Amino acid sequence: QVQLVESGGGLVQAGGSLRLSCAASGIRFSMYTMGWFRQTPGKQRDLVATISRGGGTNYADSVKGRFTISRDNAKNTVYLQMNSLKPEDTAVYYCRATYLMDYWGQGTQVTVSS
C-alpha cells in the first residue's frame, strides 16, 4: 500500500519560514520524481517544485529563490524548505510521487498571515 504523509504545515507570519516533509512508504522511493503542489479553494492544483531521482530541481517562478526542495532517499522523504513566506503562499500543500503513475498525499495546510 502506497502512502505519502505530509507534515510541517501551520500558521506563520509573513517573512517567516516553514519546512514541509513528505514521508513515503510502499514505493521504491529512489526511482520516483517527487514534487510539491499547492491548491487554494476554487483553484487548480499548481506545481511548486519538483526533484528528479537524479536530484535535478524545478521551481515555479513565484517561489524561486525562496523555496528549496530536497530529498533523502535513505529516509524515503522529500522536503520543502519555505523561506520569506508571503500571504499568497497560503494554500494546502500536496506531495506527489511520479514514476509509472502518480501518487498523492493528503495535503498539509500552510497559512501565512500578513
LUMGU-993753 format. One record per residue: chain; residue number from 1; residue in three letters; x, y, z of N, C-alpha, C in turn. Coordinates in Angstrom, 1 decimal, padded with zeros to 4 digits, m for minus. Example, Ala and Ser with C-alpha at 12.3 -4.5 7.8 and 13.67 -1.06 7.14 Angstrom:
# LUMGU-993753
> A/1/ALA/013.2/m005.7/007.8/012.3/m004.5/007.8/013.2/m003.3/007.8
> A/2/SER/012.8/m002.2/007.1/013.7/m001.1/007.1/012.9/000.0/007.9
END
This chain:
# LUMGU-993753
> A/1/GLN/000.8/m001.2/000.0/000.0/000.0/000.0/000.9/001.2/000.0
> A/2/VAL/000.6/002.1/m001.0/001.4/003.3/m001.1/000.9/004.4/m000.2
> A/3/GLN/001.7/005.0/000.6/001.3/006.1/001.4/002.3/007.3/001.3
> A/4/LEU/001.8/008.5/001.2/002.6/009.7/001.2/002.0/010.6/002.4
> A/5/VAL/002.8/010.9/003.3/002.3/011.6/004.5/003.0/012.9/004.7
> A/6/GLU/002.3/014.0/004.5/002.9/015.3/004.6/002.8/015.8/006.1
> A/7/SER/003.8/016.6/006.4/003.7/017.2/007.8/004.5/018.5/007.7
> A/8/GLY/004.4/019.3/008.8/005.1/020.5/008.9/004.4/021.8/008.5
> A/9/GLY/003.1/021.7/008.1/002.4/022.9/007.8/001.9/023.6/009.1
> A/10/GLY/001.4/024.8/008.9/000.9/025.5/010.1/000.7/027.0/009.8
> A/11/LEU/000.6/027.8/010.8/000.4/029.2/010.7/001.7/029.9/011.0
> A/12/VAL/002.1/030.8/010.1/003.3/031.6/010.2/003.1/033.0/009.7
> A/13/GLN/003.8/033.9/010.3/003.7/035.3/009.9/004.5/035.5/008.6
> A/14/ALA/004.1/036.5/007.8/004.8/036.9/006.6/006.3/037.1/006.9
> A/15/GLY/007.1/036.6/006.0/008.6/036.7/006.3/009.2/035.5/007.0
> A/16/GLY/008.3/034.7/007.5/008.8/033.5/008.3/009.1/032.3/007.4
> A/17/SER/009.4/031.2/008.1/009.8/030.0/007.4/009.0/028.8/007.9
> A/18/LEU/008.9/027.8/007.0/008.4/026.5/007.4/009.1/025.5/006.6
> A/19/ARG/009.2/024.3/007.1/009.8/023.2/006.4/008.7/022.0/006.3
> A/20/LEU/008.3/021.7/005.1/007.4/020.6/004.9/008.2/019.3/004.7
> A/21/SER/007.6/018.2/005.2/008.2/016.9/004.9/007.1/016.0/004.3
> A/22/CYS/007.5/015.1/003.5/006.6/014.1/002.9/007.3/012.7/003.0
> A/23/ALA/006.8/011.9/003.9/007.4/010.6/004.1/006.6/009.6/003.2
> A/24/ALA/007.4/008.8/002.4/006.8/007.8/001.5/007.0/006.4/002.0
> A/25/SER/006.0/005.6/001.8/006.1/004.2/002.0/005.4/003.4/000.9
> A/26/GLY/005.8/002.2/000.7/005.2/001.3/m000.3/005.6/001.5/m001.7
> A/27/ILE/006.6/002.4/m001.9/007.2/002.6/m003.2/008.7/002.5/m003.1
> A/28/ARG/009.4/002.3/m004.3/010.8/002.3/m004.3/011.2/003.8/m004.5
> A/29/PHE/011.3/004.5/m003.4/011.4/005.9/m003.4/012.4/006.5/m004.4
> A/30/SER/013.6/005.9/m004.4/014.7/006.5/m005.2/014.4/006.5/m006.7
> A/31/MET/013.4/005.7/m007.1/013.0/005.7/m008.6/012.1/006.8/m009.0
> A/32/TYR/011.5/007.5/m008.0/010.4/008.4/m008.2/010.9/009.9/m008.3
> A/33/THR/010.3/010.6/m009.2/010.4/012.1/m009.2/009.4/012.5/m008.1
> A/34/MET/009.8/013.4/m007.2/008.9/013.9/m006.2/008.6/015.3/m006.4
> A/35/GLY/007.4/015.7/m006.0/007.0/017.1/m006.2/006.1/017.6/m005.1
> A/36/TRP/006.1/018.9/m005.0/005.2/019.6/m004.2/004.3/020.5/m005.0
> A/37/PHE/003.0/020.4/m004.7/002.0/021.2/m005.4/001.2/022.0/m004.3
> A/38/ARG/000.5/023.0/m004.7/m000.4/023.7/m003.8/m001.7/024.1/m004.4
> A/39/GLN/m002.7/024.2/m003.6/m004.1/024.5/m004.0/m004.8/025.3/m003.1
> A/40/THR/m005.5/026.3/m003.6/m006.4/027.2/m002.8/m007.8/026.9/m003.2
> A/41/PRO/m008.8/027.2/m002.4/m010.2/026.9/m002.7/m010.6/027.4/m004.0
> A/42/GLY/m011.2/026.6/m004.9/m011.8/027.0/m006.1/m010.8/027.2/m007.3
> A/43/LYS/m009.5/026.8/m007.0/m008.5/027.0/m008.0/m007.8/025.6/m008.2
> A/44/GLN/m007.1/025.5/m009.4/m006.5/024.3/m009.7/m005.2/024.1/m008.8
> A/45/ARG/m004.8/022.8/m008.8/m003.6/022.5/m008.0/m002.4/022.9/m008.9
> A/46/ASP/m001.5/023.7/m008.4/m000.4/024.2/m009.1/001.0/023.6/m008.6
> A/47/LEU/001.9/023.4/m009.6/003.2/023.0/m009.3/004.0/024.0/m008.4
> A/48/VAL/004.6/023.6/m007.4/005.5/024.4/m006.6/007.0/024.1/m007.0
> A/49/ALA/007.3/022.8/m006.8/008.7/022.4/m007.1/008.7/020.9/m007.3
> A/50/THR/009.7/020.4/m008.1/009.9/019.0/m008.3/011.4/018.7/m008.1
> A/51/ILE/011.7/017.4/m007.8/013.1/017.0/m007.8/013.1/015.6/m008.4
> A/52/SER/014.0/015.4/m009.3/014.0/014.1/m010.0/014.8/013.1/m009.2
> A/53/ARG/014.8/011.9/m009.7/015.6/010.9/m008.9/017.1/011.1/m009.0
> A/54/GLY/017.5/011.9/m010.0/018.9/012.3/m010.1/019.2/013.5/m009.3
> A/55/GLY/018.2/014.2/m008.7/018.5/015.4/m007.9/018.2/016.7/m008.6
> A/56/GLY/017.9/016.6/m009.9/017.6/017.9/m010.6/016.3/018.5/m010.1
> A/57/THR/016.3/019.8/m010.0/015.1/020.5/m009.4/014.5/021.5/m010.4
> A/58/ASN/013.2/021.8/m010.1/012.5/022.7/m011.0/011.5/023.4/m010.0
> A/59/TYR/011.4/024.8/m010.2/010.6/025.6/m009.4/009.6/026.4/m010.2
> A/60/ALA/008.4/026.7/m009.6/007.6/027.7/m010.1/008.2/029.1/m009.9
> A/61/ASP/008.0/029.9/m010.9/008.6/031.3/m010.8/008.3/032.0/m009.5
> A/62/SER/007.1/031.8/m009.0/006.7/032.5/m007.8/007.4/032.1/m006.6
> A/63/VAL/008.1/031.0/m006.6/008.8/030.6/m005.4/010.3/030.5/m005.5
> A/64/LYS/010.8/030.8/m006.7/012.3/030.7/m007.0/013.0/031.7/m006.1
> A/65/GLY/014.1/031.2/m005.5/014.9/032.0/m004.6/014.4/032.0/m003.1
> A/66/ARG/013.2/031.5/m002.9/012.6/031.4/m001.6/012.4/030.0/m001.1
> A/67/PHE/012.0/029.1/m002.0/011.8/027.7/m001.6/012.9/026.8/m002.1
> A/68/THR/013.2/025.7/m001.3/014.1/024.7/m001.7/013.6/023.4/m001.5
> A/69/ILE/013.6/022.6/m002.6/013.1/021.2/m002.5/014.4/020.3/m002.3
> A/70/SER/014.3/019.3/m001.5/015.4/018.3/m001.4/014.8/016.9/m001.0
> A/71/ARG/015.7/015.9/m001.1/015.2/014.6/m000.8/016.3/013.8/m000.1
> A/72/ASP/015.8/012.9/000.7/016.7/012.0/001.5/016.2/010.6/001.1
> A/73/ASN/016.9/009.9/000.2/016.5/008.6/m000.2/016.6/007.6/000.9
> A/74/ALA/017.5/007.8/001.8/017.7/006.8/002.9/016.5/006.9/003.8
> A/75/LYS/015.8/008.0/003.9/014.6/008.2/004.8/013.3/008.2/004.0
> A/76/ASN/013.4/008.0/002.7/012.2/008.0/001.8/011.4/009.2/002.1
> A/77/THR/012.1/010.4/002.1/011.4/011.6/002.5/011.8/012.7/001.5
> A/78/VAL/010.9/013.6/001.2/011.2/014.8/000.4/010.8/016.0/001.3
> A/79/TYR/011.5/017.0/001.1/011.3/018.2/001.9/011.1/019.4/001.1
> A/80/LEU/010.4/020.4/001.7/010.3/021.7/001.0/010.5/022.8/002.1
> A/81/GLN/011.7/023.4/002.0/012.1/024.5/002.9/011.5/025.8/002.3
> A/82/MET/010.7/026.4/003.0/010.0/027.6/002.5/010.4/028.8/003.4
> A/83/ASN/011.1/029.8/002.8/011.6/031.0/003.5/010.9/032.2/002.9
> A/84/SER/011.0/033.3/003.6/010.4/034.6/003.2/009.0/034.4/002.7
> A/85/LEU/008.2/033.7/003.5/006.8/033.4/003.1/006.0/034.6/003.0
> A/86/LYS/005.0/034.5/002.1/004.1/035.6/001.8/002.7/035.2/002.0
> A/87/PRO/001.8/036.1/002.2/000.4/035.7/002.4/m000.2/034.9/001.2
> A/88/GLU/000.3/035.2/000.0/m000.1/034.5/m001.2/000.4/033.1/m001.3
> A/89/ASP/001.3/032.7/m000.4/001.7/031.3/m000.3/000.7/030.4/000.5
> A/90/THR/m000.3/031.0/001.1/m001.3/030.3/001.8/m002.0/029.3/000.9
> A/91/ALA/m002.0/028.1/001.3/m002.6/027.0/000.4/m002.5/025.7/001.2
> A/92/VAL/m003.2/024.7/000.6/m002.9/023.3/001.0/m001.8/022.8/000.1
> A/93/TYR/m000.8/022.3/000.8/000.4/021.8/000.0/000.3/020.2/000.0
> A/94/TYR/000.5/019.7/m001.3/000.4/018.3/m001.5/001.8/017.8/m002.0
> A/95/CYS/002.1/016.6/m001.6/003.2/015.9/m002.1/002.8/014.9/m003.2
> A/96/ARG/003.6/014.8/m004.2/003.3/013.8/m005.3/004.5/013.0/m005.6
> A/97/ALA/004.3/011.7/m005.9/005.4/010.8/m006.3/005.0/010.3/m007.7
> A/98/THR/006.0/010.5/m008.6/005.7/010.1/m010.0/006.8/009.2/m010.6
> A/99/TYR/006.3/008.1/m011.1/007.2/007.2/m011.8/006.4/006.6/m013.0
> A/100/LEU/005.8/005.5/m012.9/004.9/005.0/m013.9/003.5/005.5/m013.7
> A/101/MET/003.2/005.9/m012.5/001.9/006.5/m012.2/002.1/007.5/m011.0
> A/102/ASP/001.1/008.3/m010.8/001.2/009.3/m009.7/000.6/008.9/m008.4
> A/103/TYR/001.2/009.2/m007.4/000.6/009.0/m006.0/000.6/010.4/m005.3
> A/104/TRP/m000.5/010.6/m004.6/m000.6/011.9/m003.9/m000.8/011.7/m002.4
> A/105/GLY/m000.3/012.7/m001.6/m000.5/012.7/m000.2/m001.9/013.4/000.1
> A/106/GLN/m002.2/013.5/001.4/m003.5/014.1/001.8/m003.4/015.6/001.9
> A/107/GLY/m002.2/016.1/001.9/m002.1/017.6/002.0/m001.9/018.1/003.4
> A/108/THR/m001.2/019.3/003.5/m001.0/019.9/004.8/m001.2/021.4/004.5
> A/109/GLN/m001.9/022.0/005.5/m002.3/023.4/005.3/m001.2/024.3/005.7
> A/110/VAL/m000.9/025.3/004.9/000.1/026.4/005.2/m000.7/027.7/005.2
> A/111/THR/m000.7/028.4/006.3/m001.3/029.7/006.3/m000.3/030.8/006.7
> A/112/VAL/m000.2/031.8/005.9/000.8/032.9/006.1/000.0/034.2/006.4
> A/113/SER/000.1/034.7/007.6/m000.6/035.9/008.0/000.2/037.2/007.6
> A/114/SER/m000.5/038.2/007.3/000.2/039.5/006.9/000.4/040.3/008.2
END
